Amino acid sequence: MKKRKKCVTRKKPNLTTFIMVFKITFKVLKQGAVLPYSYQYELSAWIYKMISSSNSQLATFLHSKGYGQGFKNFKLFTFSNLYIPRFKNTPEGLKILSPTVDFTISFLVDEVAASMIQPLFEQQTFTLGNKQSQVPLKVDGILTQPLDITSNTLRLRTTSPIVVSTFEVVNDQGKTQAKYLHPHDERYEALFFKNLLDKHQSAVYHQIIAPAAAPLAAQPMQLRVLGQKVRSKLVEIKANTAAATKVRGYLFDFEVTAPQELLKVGYLAGFGGQSAMGFGTCKMLK
């Protein structure tokens, strides 16, 4: 007589279990050092390096594949611009005059990854910048920040530029290039929410979060820019190399209405594209 296999009920993932938002403070080890204006790629590379120092398999997965579903691949983390209390603009970059700088980093990850992330960054020392301009930094403190989303409408301020883009044909041979959209562009809102829905779907597919109780795409969604101040920010990725590219995003305040499941994904994994390169991070407005 064959033994009956034991039925194991798999625990459904719970998004609130994996809320990973950190404020990391760096001590500046050389006062007056100059930071390049475009440093996002190098900071992203340091984040990957810290992950790989403990779990190279996780780092390879995040860096080369991300959480993909079909042809879509998403690296479900994001980080803000550096907050530098005192600095001076120079032709080479930002001259750091403050003793500390900080930034916010957030992850939408599964339970295993969540348990190992914070210790990776503690007491780490590294140099941020390029061959021309560098700032030596040491992690001086890590704070976990709560994420309390109880409404379908949030008022947010970008702490790194949001990138929303489409591709346009630029010659008779069919060559295309990215067209980075201004928040007032009529195509912006639809592409903003499409990216958010795709990220959510990818996270569900990989069982990072539980499926929504009802189809999210059919629920009310709206994006509204607050105020008149919309600032363009051009960031150079892999500067001074043959692979250098420029990405344009926008910094602004906005009000977004969407299902809470999507708002949490956007807050943790970034709004818009290129999130893992330091775009699409926001903080809540009071």
C-alpha positions as CSV (number, residue, x, y, z in Angstrom):
1,M,0.0,0.0,0.0
2,K,1.4,3.3,-1.0
3,K,1.8,6.0,1.6
4,R,-0.2,9.1,1.0
5,K,1.9,12.2,0.4
6,K,1.6,14.8,3.1
7,C,-0.2,17.8,1.9
8,V,1.8,21.0,2.5
9,T,0.0,24.3,2.4
10,R,2.3,27.0,1.1
11,K,2.1,30.2,3.1
12,K,1.1,33.1,0.9
13,P,3.5,35.9,0.7
14,N,2.6,39.0,2.6
15,L,3.9,42.4,1.4
16,T,3.9,43.9,4.8
17,T,6.3,41.2,6.0
18,F,9.0,42.4,3.5
19,I,8.9,46.2,3.9
20,M,12.5,47.1,3.5
21,V,13.1,50.9,3.6
22,F,16.4,52.1,5.0
23,K,18.0,55.5,5.6
24,I,21.8,55.1,5.3
25,T,24.1,57.8,6.7
26,F,27.7,58.1,5.5
27,K,30.5,59.8,7.2
28,V,32.6,61.9,4.8
29,L,36.2,60.8,5.3
30,K,37.7,63.7,3.3
31,Q,36.3,67.1,3.7
32,G,36.2,69.2,0.5
33,A,36.3,66.1,-1.8
34,V,34.4,66.5,-5.0
35,L,31.5,64.2,-6.1
36,P,30.6,64.0,-9.8
37,Y,27.2,65.4,-10.7
38,S,26.3,61.9,-12.1
39,Y,27.1,59.3,-9.5
40,Q,24.0,57.1,-9.6
41,Y,25.7,54.3,-11.6
42,E,28.6,54.1,-9.2
43,L,26.3,54.1,-6.2
44,S,24.2,51.3,-7.8
45,A,27.4,49.3,-8.4
46,W,28.3,49.6,-4.7
47,I,24.9,48.3,-3.7
48,Y,25.3,45.3,-6.0
49,K,28.8,44.7,-4.5
50,M,27.5,44.7,-1.0
51,I,24.8,42.2,-1.9
52,S,27.3,40.0,-3.7
53,S,29.7,40.1,-0.7
54,S,27.2,37.9,1.2
55,N,25.2,36.2,-1.5
56,S,26.7,36.2,-5.0
57,Q,23.7,34.2,-6.4
58,L,21.3,36.9,-5.3
59,A,23.5,39.7,-6.7
60,T,23.8,37.9,-10.1
61,F,20.1,37.4,-10.2
62,L,19.3,41.0,-9.4
63,H,22.0,42.4,-11.7
64,S,21.6,40.2,-14.8
65,K,17.9,39.2,-14.7
66,G,15.9,40.9,-12.1
67,Y,12.4,39.6,-11.4
68,G,11.2,38.9,-14.9
69,Q,8.0,37.7,-16.4
70,G,8.2,36.9,-20.1
71,F,10.2,39.6,-21.7
72,K,9.9,42.0,-18.8
73,N,12.7,42.2,-16.2
74,F,12.5,44.4,-13.1
75,K,15.1,44.9,-10.4
76,L,12.8,45.6,-7.6
77,F,14.7,48.1,-5.5
78,T,15.4,51.8,-5.8
79,F,17.4,54.5,-4.0
80,S,17.3,58.3,-3.7
81,N,19.7,61.0,-4.6
82,L,22.3,61.7,-1.9
83,Y,21.2,64.3,0.6
84,I,24.1,66.7,1.1
85,P,23.4,69.4,3.7
86,R,26.3,71.6,2.6
87,F,28.1,71.7,-0.7
88,K,29.5,74.0,-3.4
89,N,29.0,73.6,-7.1
90,T,32.2,73.4,-9.1
91,P,33.0,72.6,-12.7
92,E,34.0,69.0,-11.7
93,G,31.0,68.3,-9.4
94,L,29.7,68.9,-5.9
95,K,32.3,69.9,-3.3
96,I,31.2,68.2,-0.1
97,L,31.3,70.6,2.9
98,S,29.2,68.7,5.4
99,P,30.6,65.9,7.7
100,T,27.8,63.4,6.7
101,V,25.6,62.7,3.7
102,D,22.7,60.2,3.5
103,F,20.3,58.5,1.2
104,T,17.3,56.2,1.2
105,I,17.2,52.7,-0.3
106,S,14.2,50.4,-0.5
107,F,13.7,46.8,-1.6
108,L,10.7,44.7,-2.6
109,V,12.1,41.2,-1.9
110,D,11.2,37.8,-0.6
111,E,11.6,36.6,3.0
112,V,15.0,35.1,2.5
113,A,16.5,38.2,0.9
114,A,14.9,40.5,3.4
115,S,16.6,38.8,6.3
116,M,20.1,39.4,5.0
117,I,20.0,42.9,3.5
118,Q,20.6,45.2,6.4
119,P,23.8,43.6,7.8
120,L,25.5,43.9,4.4
121,F,25.8,47.7,4.6
122,E,26.9,48.1,8.2
123,Q,30.3,49.8,8.8
124,Q,31.2,49.6,5.1
125,T,33.8,51.9,3.6
126,F,34.1,52.8,-0.1
127,T,34.9,55.5,-2.5
128,L,32.1,57.0,-4.6
129,G,32.9,58.8,-7.9
130,N,34.9,58.4,-11.1
131,K,38.6,58.6,-12.0
132,Q,38.5,62.4,-11.9
133,S,36.5,63.0,-8.7
134,Q,36.0,60.8,-5.7
135,V,34.6,61.0,-2.2
136,P,35.6,58.4,0.5
137,L,32.7,57.4,2.6
138,K,32.0,55.2,5.6
139,V,28.5,53.9,6.6
140,D,27.9,55.7,9.9
141,G,24.3,54.6,10.6
142,I,21.3,52.6,9.2
143,L,17.7,53.4,10.2
144,T,14.7,51.3,9.2
145,Q,11.9,53.6,8.1
146,P,8.2,52.5,8.5
147,L,5.9,52.4,5.5
148,D,2.4,53.2,6.4
149,I,0.0,53.2,3.4
150,T,-3.6,53.1,4.5
151,S,-5.2,55.2,1.7
152,N,-5.6,54.8,-2.1
153,T,-4.3,58.4,-2.5
154,L,-0.8,59.6,-1.6
155,R,0.9,63.0,-2.0
156,L,4.5,62.4,-2.8
157,R,7.8,64.3,-3.5
158,T,10.5,62.7,-5.7
159,T,13.8,62.2,-4.0
160,S,15.3,60.9,-7.2
161,P,14.0,61.7,-10.7
162,I,11.2,59.7,-12.2
163,V,11.9,58.3,-15.6
164,V,9.0,57.6,-18.0
165,S,9.9,56.9,-21.6
166,T,8.8,55.6,-24.9
167,F,10.7,54.7,-28.1
168,E,10.5,56.8,-31.3
169,V,11.7,56.1,-34.8
170,V,14.4,58.6,-35.7
171,N,15.4,57.7,-39.3
172,D,14.3,55.9,-42.5
173,Q,16.1,52.7,-41.5
174,G,13.8,52.2,-38.5
175,K,16.3,53.2,-35.8
176,T,14.7,54.0,-32.5
177,Q,15.8,55.9,-29.5
178,A,14.3,56.6,-26.1
179,K,12.1,59.6,-25.7
180,Y,11.9,60.8,-22.1
181,L,8.6,62.3,-21.3
182,H,7.7,65.4,-19.2
183,P,5.1,64.8,-16.6
184,H,2.7,67.0,-18.5
185,D,3.0,64.9,-21.6
186,E,-0.4,63.3,-22.5
187,R,1.3,59.9,-22.7
188,Y,2.9,60.1,-19.3
189,E,0.1,59.0,-17.0
190,A,-0.7,55.8,-18.9
191,L,2.9,54.7,-19.2
192,F,3.5,55.6,-15.5
193,F,0.7,53.2,-14.4
194,K,1.7,50.5,-17.0
195,N,5.1,50.3,-15.4
196,L,3.6,50.0,-12.0
197,L,1.2,47.3,-13.0
198,D,4.0,45.3,-14.8
199,K,6.2,45.5,-11.6
200,H,3.3,44.3,-9.5
201,Q,2.6,41.4,-11.9
202,S,6.2,40.4,-11.9
203,A,6.4,40.4,-8.1
204,V,3.3,38.3,-7.9
205,Y,4.6,35.9,-10.5
206,H,7.8,35.3,-8.4
207,Q,5.7,35.0,-5.3
208,I,7.2,38.0,-3.6
209,I,3.8,39.4,-2.9
210,A,0.3,37.9,-2.9
211,P,-2.1,38.4,-5.9
212,A,-4.6,41.1,-5.6
213,A,-8.1,40.2,-4.6
214,A,-9.5,42.0,-7.7
215,P,-8.0,43.0,-11.1
216,L,-5.9,46.1,-10.4
217,A,-6.0,47.5,-13.9
218,A,-9.8,48.0,-13.7
219,Q,-9.6,50.1,-10.5
220,P,-9.4,53.9,-10.4
221,M,-5.9,55.3,-11.1
222,Q,-4.9,59.0,-11.5
223,L,-1.7,61.0,-11.4
224,R,-1.8,64.7,-10.8
225,V,1.2,67.0,-10.7
226,L,1.2,69.4,-7.7
227,G,2.3,73.0,-8.1
228,Q,4.3,74.5,-11.0
229,K,7.8,73.3,-10.1
230,V,8.9,70.4,-12.4
231,R,12.6,70.1,-12.6
232,S,14.4,68.2,-15.4
233,K,17.5,66.1,-14.4
234,L,19.9,64.6,-16.9
235,V,22.0,61.8,-15.5
236,E,25.0,60.2,-17.3
237,I,25.3,56.5,-16.8
238,K,28.8,54.9,-17.2
239,A,30.3,58.4,-17.7
240,N,33.6,58.6,-19.6
241,T,33.3,55.1,-21.1
242,A,32.3,53.8,-24.5
243,A,29.1,52.6,-23.0
244,A,28.1,56.0,-21.7
245,T,24.4,56.9,-22.0
246,K,22.2,59.8,-20.7
247,V,18.9,59.4,-19.0
248,R,16.4,62.2,-18.3
249,G,14.0,62.1,-15.4
250,Y,11.9,64.7,-13.6
251,L,11.7,65.9,-10.0
252,F,8.3,67.1,-8.8
253,D,5.5,66.8,-6.3
254,F,2.5,64.8,-7.2
255,E,-0.7,63.1,-6.0
256,V,-1.3,59.6,-7.1
257,T,-4.5,57.5,-6.7
258,A,-4.2,53.8,-7.2
259,P,-4.9,50.5,-5.3
260,Q,-2.7,50.3,-2.2
261,E,-1.0,47.2,-3.6
262,L,0.4,49.3,-6.5
263,L,1.3,52.2,-4.2
264,K,3.4,49.9,-2.0
265,V,5.2,48.4,-5.0
266,G,5.9,51.8,-6.4
267,Y,7.2,53.1,-3.0
268,L,9.5,50.1,-2.5
269,A,10.6,49.3,-6.0
270,G,10.4,52.8,-7.6
271,F,8.0,54.7,-9.7
272,G,8.8,54.7,-13.4
273,G,11.7,53.1,-15.2
274,Q,15.4,52.6,-14.3
275,S,14.6,52.3,-10.6
276,A,17.7,50.2,-9.7
277,M,19.9,52.9,-11.2
278,G,18.6,55.4,-8.7
279,F,15.4,56.7,-10.2
280,G,11.8,56.9,-9.0
281,T,12.3,57.2,-5.2
282,C,9.8,59.3,-3.3
283,K,8.9,60.4,0.2
284,M,5.5,61.2,1.5
285,L,4.3,64.8,1.9
286,K,2.7,65.8,5.1
